Amino acid sequence: MVTLAVIFSDMTPERPLARLRPDVHCKGADYAPPHGMPIPEMATVEAYGGRVEFLPLVPERSTSSLMGRVRASLPS
């Protein structure tokens, strides 16, 4: 379950993570080492003692797809 989604203007989430300091920062399995996409915020999370966990991908169940559905439902 997602308890908080944060919208940020930077290309990567280092600044909000450094301020919020969640115990666990979750990423999709497509970011999992050794063949996953880069995770520039991992150093930030580990520096304050947090950890990065990788979650399995479920089609149509992502923050990105949810935000797309929300945007599509808004009046023009």
N, C-alpha and C positions, 0 to 999 in steps of 0.2 A: 504494500500500500504506500502510495506517495503521500507524505504529510505536508509538503510544501514545494511549490514550483516558483522559482524566482526568474523574473524577466530582467535581463541586463543588457546594456548597450555595447559592451566590449565583445570582441570576437571570441574570447575565452573567459571562463568563470573564476579566474584566480582572485580578483578583488572581492567579489561577494563571498567566496568561500573563506578568504582570510578574515573577513569581518564576521560572518555567521558561524564559522567553525563547527560544522556538523560532525558528529562522531563518525558517520558513514556517508560517503559520497558515492552514489550509484551511477554506473555507466552500463550501457548495453553490451552484450557479449561481443559485438563487432569491434569493441575497443580492447578486448582481452589480449594480453600478451600470450605468445610471442608474435603473433601475426596480425594483431589488431591495429586500429588507427592510433595515431599519437594522442597522448593524454597530457597536454601541457600543464594542467592544474594538479597533477599527481604530486609534484614536489611541494606545492603549497599545502595540500591536505596532509601529507606526511610530516611536514615541518611543525605543525601544531599538534601532532599526535593522532590525527584522524586516519581513516583507512578508505581505500577505494574498493568497492565490490562490483562484480560484474554479474548482470542479470541476463537470463535467457531472453532472446527476442521472441515476441509473440506478435504475429501479424495483426495490424490495425489496433494494437494496444501499446501505444507509445505517446509520450508527451507531444512529440511533433505531430502525430496524426490527430490527437485530441485538439491541439491548438488550430490545426487546419479546419477541423469540423466547426470549432467555435467561430473562427473567422468567416467561414462560409455562411454561417447562420446570422451574422450581423447585417443590419440594413446597410445598403450602399450609401 
